[in-house]
Amino acid sequence: MTVDKVSFSSALDKYQVVSSLPPGGLRLTGLNLFRLSDSLVVNLLLEDEKYLYPILFCKVTDASGDLTLELPSLMAVYNQREQLLRSIVEALQSHGHTLGLHSTLSIIDKGSFLADFSSRERNIYRTPYIALTDIMTQRKIYEVYTYRGRVLQGETFLDIGCGSGYGARLMARTGKKIVGIDNDPMAIEFARRLPPEEKVAFEVADIADFGESGRQFDGVILSEVLEHLETPHIFLQKALMAARPAGSVAITLPVWKYHGLDLNSDHRTNWTVIKARRFVRKYIRVYEESGLAHETDPRLYAVRPLPNIAQDPEHLLFLGLKEPSPDVCPPPLRVLLVCHALPPDEFTGTPLQTWQYATLLTRNGIKVGVLTTSSAASAKMEVEKEEREGVTIYKVPRLSWANTFLESPWITDRNLLKVYEKAFEDFKPTVVHIVDFVYMLPQVIQMASDYGAGVVKHVCNDEEICFRMSPVINEEGKICLGPETVEQCARCIFPAVSGNVEQNRVFGSRLIGALAGKLYAHREYIDYLYEHVLDKIIFSTVEFKEHFSKFVRVPPHKAMVISQGIPKPSGQTKQRSREDKKEIVFGYLGVIEFHKGVDL
């Protein structure tokens, strides 16, 4: 395999961070290869004693068996082409079978800045370093920032969370002056290692300190920043302090389906179109909504108005002004109830309770929907929609409780979540009241929040913390007082999971250990949902709240006790002591459920 020809193209110049190269003293220190459907793309990294020069989106094409390297025209001054071609061939031989859209960085010069920088620990999920990151991210940065440079009004801009500075440099080409800030010193070190530009400066700074400094700009930019924060509203309010009155504001957010916190370890919040619109319009007057459609070829990325994106967008772009939005009125109340079943399919406690809520709210003029499960929907893996007495009912597939309980922290399959997504997108709830989510994925709680709804959980049973869905252990004739340890729980459910097949100690300990790990992950996921996602948590009694809170981290400020059932008589209740051997007669209201302890 050889690369025999080199050509130069001015069409590649637009992607570069520099407009020219020094005539000598440059050496190749690294390269990053990618494979597209019909060609190879290579990022070159050149250095001299002071600066790093990334050369982006060079092409390697195969014409009749001869490989040709296409370079930007500014590379015409580079005279070490033989070494360059040889290094590309060696990288192809080393990485050829693994090449794709991901980074395959090869270090050529072990004594270079690049070699030292690459050897240090850095969070690749937070900062995409130009020329070192994957080609999809690199192309998206180019498309978004060049678009902003064309359409944003103003001369001075603050790029918050600027990373390694590629976007800031692209915007500066349109004549704008850019100050890029990041709280990651490594990102700013890399940005400053690139050749200086007159209209671009970089600073290590936190927006809280920067906003209070009094410095103001014609506009502020937050590109893929808010998803990394637990409290994005506080961050955005501080960021807006750096914009002049009626200044420009540009915000970019990734959509959860492609960049959810279950797919990116550094993300702290998920975003949907509905949630992002409601959030952004609280703080700025939006005059344009656009986005990037999801693509498998980076060359197809382009900023388009949201209505023109046929499929789900991968990234959302909002352009607005720092002034109150004219449409900040809250949307009308729409309540989505969640329960595993409804009458007439099941006449038990939570289904009856859910339907009572639905009918009472409807009578009071509130639009109500119910998300429930159906075996019929399971066969098609689709959501079924029907209307009953003014209530919109969405039936999603009924899943195996064992699988959803033990595997939920690992479930990232968007096809499984699509049925819930369709229901949320169709109903557009402002409040989601979860009575129970048995036979559903617990991710339904996360999704309710991701769609911008207030999320209420009514804790009626132990199903979040107990695989059995009830503290009653029938085969042992006793009631469990709670999951003290994951090992205890793993041993408790071991017979059910193993099929009551006798196993030797080696096999048994292996399975119990695996179960304990899954139970630990499930418990941590439930804790996360209660601490960070749910807005209110309702219990029917103080006693049950105290019991449940021993095993799940329930924030006290979120917990409420709303009594249910028959109220106690007012005044003093007469207490009577039991007479020896006299039979006690109980009155029982409800459905006889032996697995819930009636026989005990």
N, C-alpha and C positions, 0 to 999 in steps of 0.2 A: 504494500500500500504506500503510495506516494502522493504528495500534493505538488503538482508540476507547474501550475500557473498562478500568478497573482494579478488581480485587476483592482482598479480603484473606482469608487462610486461616490459622487457627491450626495446621492440619495441617503447614504448612511450618516452623513455629517450631522443631521438634525438630532440624532440620538445622543451625541457625545456631550460630555461635561466640559470639554475644552474646545476652543475654536482653532487652536494651532498647537504644534509640538516644538520643543527646542530642536535645533538641527543636529545635536550630538549629545553624547553622554547618557543616552537611555539604554536600559537593559530590560529584557523580558524577565519578570519575576514570577508570573503565574498565568494560568488560563483556566477558563471554565467552559466546558463543552455541553451542548444540548442537542437532542435529536428531535426534529420536527418530522412531519409526514414525508416531505420531499427533499429535505436538506438538513445540514448540520449548522448550528449557530455557535459561535465562539466569542466569549469575552476575553480580551487580552488585558493584562495588567503590566504596565511599564513603569519603571522608576528611574529617577536620578537621585542625587544625594539629598534633595530636599523634598521632592513631591512624588505623589502616586498619580499615574495617568491611566484611568480605565478607558479602554477602547471597546465599545459595546456593539452588539448585534452584527458582528462580522459573519459572513456566510461562507460555508464550504459546500459547493455543489458538485455533482457527479455528471459530467457530460461525456458520454461514450467511453466510460471507464477512466477518464482523466479527471482528477479532483482539482478544482479551481478555488482559490481563496479570494474572496471579494472583501476589500478593506475600504474604510472611509478615505476620502481624498486627502485628509490631513496626515495620513500615514505615509504619504509619498516621500517624506523626509527621513523615514526610518530605514536605515541601511543594513540592518542585520536580518535580512529576510530568510537567509538559509537556515539560521538557527531557529527562527520563528516557525518555518515550515517543518523542520525536523521535530521540534517540540510538539507541534500539533499531531504529527503522525504518531509519536510515542504515546501521547495522551489517548489517541484513538485506539491504539493497540492495548492500552491498559484498561480503558473504560468502555470500549466499544460495545460490549455485550450488555452493559448496564445503563447506557445513555438513554435519557428521556428528558422530561421537562424540569427535573430536579437538578440541584447543584452537584457538579462533579469537579470541584476545584483541584487543580494540580499545581503544586508549588515547584517552581523551576529553580529559584535562587534561595537556598536555605539561610542565607545571611541577610535577607531583605527585610524591610519594614513589614511587608505582607506576610512573610513567614512568621515573624514575631507576633504580629497582630492575630493571625489565625490560630496560633498556639494557645492564646489566652481564652479563658472561659468567657462566653458571652451568650446572651439569650437570643437565639436566632428567631424565636417566635415573637419577639417584641420589636426588634430592629432589623429590617432587611438592608444589609450592607450592599451598596451598589457594586455590581459586577460579581459579587460573591453569592448573591441570593439566587432563587430559582427564576427562570425566564418569565414565568407568568406574572409574578410580582413586579419584576423589572419593567415589563411592558405596560402593566396597569399604571404604575407611577408615571411613566412617560405620557400616557393618554390623558390622565386626570390633570396633571399639572400644566401640560401645554394647553389644555382646554381652559383651565382657570386663567392662565396668562392672557388668553385672547379675550375673555368675557368680563373679568372682574374690573370694576371701576376703582381707580385710586392709584397712588404712586408708591406708598410705603405699606408693607405688609409684615405681619408677624406670623411665622410658620411654627406652630406649637407642636412639639413632638416631631421635629424635622428629621430625626434619624441621621443617616449619613449624608444628607444634603442634596441628593439628586434632584428632587422636586423643586427645592428652592432655586437651584441653578437654572433649571429649565424656565421657571417663571421670570427670572432676572433677565433672560434674553429679550423679553418684551419691553424692557426699559424700566421695570418696576424695581424698587429697592427692597430687599428681603433681609430680615433678621430671623435666623432659624435658632430655636432654643430646644433643648432636650435635657432631661435630668439624668441621662446616661452619659457619663464622661467618655466612655469608649466611642459612642456614636459621634460625639463632637470631635474627638481626637481624629477619627477617620475623616470626617468632613473637612477639618482643617489641613489634613495631609494632602488634599487635592489642591491643585494650583489656585491661588487666590483670584477672586473676581471682584471688580470694583464695586458692584452693586449688591454683594452678598456678604453677610457676616454671620458667624455662629457663636453661640454662647451656651455654657452649661448653666441652666437655670430651671427653677421650679416655678410653675405658673402662679402659685400663691404669692411668692415673693415678688415676681415680676409684675403681676397685676397691681399690687399695692405700691409699686415704685413711682407710679404716675406717668410712666412712658405710654404714649398712645400712638396708634397707627391708623392709616386709612382703612385697613381691613385686617382680619385675623383668619387663620386657616387651621382647621383641626382635621387632619387626614388620618383615618384609621387610628384614632386615639381613644375615643370614649368607651370602646368595647373593652379596654384594658382596665377599667375603673369600676370599683364597687359603687361609687356615688357620682355618676357622670353629671348629674344636675349641678352639684356643687362646683365641679371642675369647670363646666361651661359658664357658670355665672362669673367665676374668677377670670376666665379667659376673655369674656366680653368687656371686662374693665379695661383691657388694653386696646379696645376699638373706640374710635371717636364716635360721637353721636351720629346716627345714620350711616355709620361705616359699614363696609362690606364684610360679610361673614360667609365662609365656605366650610361645610362639614361633610365628611365622607364616613360612611358606616358600612361594615360588611353584613351581609344577610346571614342569619343563623344557620340556614340549611347547608351552606358551604363553609362557614367559618364560625360554627357554634362553639361555646365553651367546652363542649364534650369532644371537640376536634382540635382545639388549640389550647394548650396548657396555660397560656398567659392571658387568655380572655376571662373577663369577670362578668360581663353582661352580654345577653343575646339581643339581636335586633331583627324585627320584621318590618315590612313597609308600614303597616298600621301603627305599630309602636313608635317607629322613628318619626313618622309624620306628627303624631300627637306630641311627642317629646320636643322636637325642634321648634314647632309652632308656638310653644309656650314662651320661648325666649327671643325669637327673631321673627321679622316679617319675611316669609319665604316668597320669592318671586320666581324661582325655578326649581323643579324637581327632575332629576335625570339619574342615569345609572349606567352600569356596565352589565351587559348580559353575561351569563355563564358561558364560557367557551372552552373548547379543548385545544384550540390552536391560538397562541398568543397574538398572532397577526390579525385576528378578527376582532380584537377588543376595540371598542369605540364608544365614546360617550353619546348616549341617545336619551331623548325625553322618555320618562317612565312609561307613558301610554304606548310608545313605539317599541317597547321591549316585549316580544311575543311571549317568551317564557319568563320564569322567575329571574329577577335581577340578582347578580352576585354581590354587587356593591351599589349603595345609594349615595347620590350626590345632591346636597341641598345648597342653594345659593340664596342669600337673604341680606337684610339690612338690620342693623342694631337699632330697632325701634319696636314698640309693641305690635304684635300681630293682630290684624283686624278680625281674625276668626278664632279667638281663644275661648269662646263659649264652650262649656263642656258638652260632649255629645249626649243625646238622650239616654236615659237609663235602660240598659239591656242586660238582663240577668241570665246567665247560662248555669243551670244546675247540672251536677255530675253525679251519677249513681249507676251501679252495676246493672240494675233492672228497674222495671216499672210494672205496676198492675196493667193488664191482667196477667202478664207473664209470671209475676211473683207477688204474692200477698204477704210480704214480711215487713219487718220494721223500717229499714231505710228506704226501700222502694215506696211504701205507703207515705212515709214522711216526705220524700222528695215530691211526690205527686200532690200532696197537700200544699207544700210550698208553692208549686207551680200554679195551681188553681187559685190560691189566695192572692198571689202577686198579679196574676192576669186580671182578676176581678178589680184590682186597684189600678188598672190601666198601665201596668208595666209590661213591656214585651219580654216574654220568657221563652227560653229554649232549654232542652234537656239533652245532655250527652249521655248515652247509655250503651249497653252492649247487646249483641245479637248473634246467635249461632248462625243464622242465615247470612248475615253480613260477612262472617268468617270465611265462607266458601268462596266469596268473590274478592275478599280483601278490599272492599269498598265501603263508603259511608252511605247509609240509606236514610232518606229524609222523608218525614211525614208530618202532617198537621193533625192535632187532636185537641178539640175544645179551645182553640186559640193558642195552643202551645206548639212550638216547632220542636220536633223530636229528631235527633240525629243518632242513628244506630251504627256503632263501629264494631269491628270483629271482636268476639269474645276470646280472649287469650288464655293460655294455661297459667293458672295462678303460680304454680311451682316455678315455671320459667320466668315469669315477670318478676317474681320476688327475688330469685337467686341471680338472675342474669341482668337485671335492669341497669346497673351502673356501667355495663359494657355495651349496651344497645345503642348504636349510632346509625343504624340502618334507616335512611330517610324514607324508604318505601313503607316501613312499618309505621312511621310517624305521619305519613302523608294523609291518612284518613282523619286523624285529629286536626291536622292543618286545614283540610277542606272544611271541616265543621266550623272552626274558628274564623276562617276567612269569610264564610257565607253568613254567619250570624253576627260577627263583629261585636262581641260582648264588651260591656264596660265593667261588669262584675262577674266573676266566676265563683260560684259557691259549690264546693266539693263536699258532698255528703259522704261518699266513699268512692274509691277507684278500684275496687276488687275486679279482677279479670281485665284490667287495663294497665298500661304502662304508667309508672309514677311520673314519667316525663310529661304527662298531661298537666301537672302542676306548673312545671317550668314553662310549657308552651302557653298556658293561660297568661302568665306574666309577660312572656315574650310578645304577646299580642296586645300589650298595653292595658290589660284589665287589672282591677283590684282583685286579689285572690283570697278567698275565705275558705278555711278548712274546718269542717264540723267533725270532731273526733268522736266517733260513736263506738269504736271497738279497738282491739289491739292489732288490727291487720297490718299496720305499718311496721310493727316491731315483732310480730309473731307469724311464723310460717304457717301455723295451724289456723290463723285468723281468729283464734279464741284461746283464752288461757286454760281451757278444760282439756286435760289429757285423759281421754276416755279409757284407753286400754290399761291405764294404771289407776283409774278411779280417783284422780286428784286434780287440784287446780294449781297451775303454775303461778307463782307470785311475781314473775317477771324475769326477763332475760338478763340475768346477772353477768354472764360471760358468753362470748360467741362459741366457746368450746362446749359449754353446757347446752346451748341451743343446737349445735351441730350433732351432739350425741342424742338429743331428744328427737330430732327429725331423721336421724340416720336410718332407722328401720323403714320409714316411708320412702326415702329416696333410694335406698338399696334394694327395695322390693322384698324386704324381709328374707333375703337370701343370706344364709350363714357364710361368713367370710373369715379368713384367718387374720391374725393381728396386723400383718404387714399391709394387706389390702384394706382392712378396716381403718387403720390409722391414716392411710393415704387419703381415703375418701373423707374421713372426718376432718382432716386438715384442710382439704380443698373446700369442704362445706364451710368451715370456720372462716376461711379467707373470703368466700362469697358473702357470708353473713356480715362480716366486718365491713366490706365495701358497701353493702346495702344499708347498714346502719349509718355509716358516714354520709351516704347520699341523702337519706331521710333527714338527718341532722342539718345538712346543707339546705334542703328545701324549707325546713321549718325556720331556720335562722335567717336565710337570705331571700327567699322567694315569697313565702306566704305573708300576707299583710295582716290578717286576723285569724285567730285560732279559737274555736268555740268548743267548750266542754259543757256537759249537762249537769255535772256536780263538781263541787270543790274537791271531793275525795278522789274522783277519777282523774281530775287535772293533776293532783299531787302524785297519784300513782303513775300516770303516763309520763310526767315530767322527770321521773327518776331515770327513764331510759331514753328519752328523746330531749334534745336541748330546745326547750320551748322558751323563747324570750318572754319574760314576764309582761312587758309592755304590749305584747301582741295577744296575750291570753284573755279570754272572756268566759264567764260562766253564765249560761242562759238555761234556766231550768226547763225541763220538759216533763210531760206526763201529768199525773193528777196532783194538784197542789196539796200540801199539808193543811189540815183544818186550822183555822185561826184560833188563838188562845192556847191554853194548856191541853196537852193530850194525856189522857189518863193512862198510866202504866199499870199493867197487871202482872203479877208474878205467876209462873207456871205451877199448876198443881201437879204433884207427883203422879207420874204414869198417865196423865190425862193427854189424850190425843190433841195435837195442834192442827188446826185446819187453816190452810193458806188460800187466799184468793189470788188468782193469776190472770192477768190480762196480757194477751199477746199470742204469738205463734209458738207451739211446742217444738223447740229445737233441742234434740237430745245432745247433739255435739256441743251445745252451749251450756250444758250442765243441769238441765231440768231433772235428769234421772239421779243426780247426786244429792 
